[in-house]
């Protein structure tokens, strides 16, 4: 609800997502294809 109240566009559910998101945004901003996410399953 805090994100709605503060009008944030993107709500990250875990802090570990932040670096990957930043790398994808930087690649897109520089005209490159972003790296694929690591879909490896973890136990």
BELKAHU-V215679 format. One record per pair of residues at least 24 apart in sequence whose ideal C-beta (glycine too) atoms are under 6 Angstrom apart, sorted by the first residue. I is the first residue (numbers start at 0). J is the second residue. D is the distance in whole Angstrom. If there is no record, write none. Layout:
[[I:J:D] [I:J:D]]
//
This chain:
none
//
